[in-house]
Every structure is written in C-alpha cells, then in structure tokens.
Amino acid sequence: MDDWRLESDVLERIGRQLRSVGDAMAWRAFGYDRRYILTLRRNEAPGPMTLAKEGTVHEVQFIQDQWSEHRRLAMLHDLTN
C-alpha cells in the first residue's frame, strides 16, 4: 500500500508540473496579455478531447491550417487541462 501511495503522489505531482508547463506555454504564446487568459478561463470546459467527439477533427485541421498557411499559433481551449 505504501508503494501505491508513493506512486499516486508522484503521478499527481508530474501531472501538476505538466499542466504548469502547458499554462506557461499558453501565457507566452499570448504575449503575457492577461485579457486572453481571462477570456479563455471564463469559457465552459469543452469536455474530453477525443476524435469521436463531433467537430474535433475539424478543430485540429483548422489549427494545422492556421500554422501552415499563415504561421499563426492557434490553441484549443482547455487542451492543457
């Protein structure tokens, strides 16, 4: 049981660190402009990101098109969390 608790604690900490890195990347991508972050956090969570979810394929394609055609970074809401 002690080993499982340790593994659970480590997993939780790694997840927290990865979310922090993702949040930092988003913060930098938006030029440290607080307005974008505030706007995104007020939106309702989209639910799990799966290819089975209607529209997910189109959202991912839009992001890829924005980068390949215009060199614009587009992000999916709540992707890091």
Buried (B, 14 or more C-beta within 10 A) or exposed (E): EEEEEEEEEEEEEEEEEEEEEBEEEBBEEBEEEEEBBEEEEEEEEBEEEEEEEEEBEEBBEEBEEBEEEEEEEBBEBBEBE
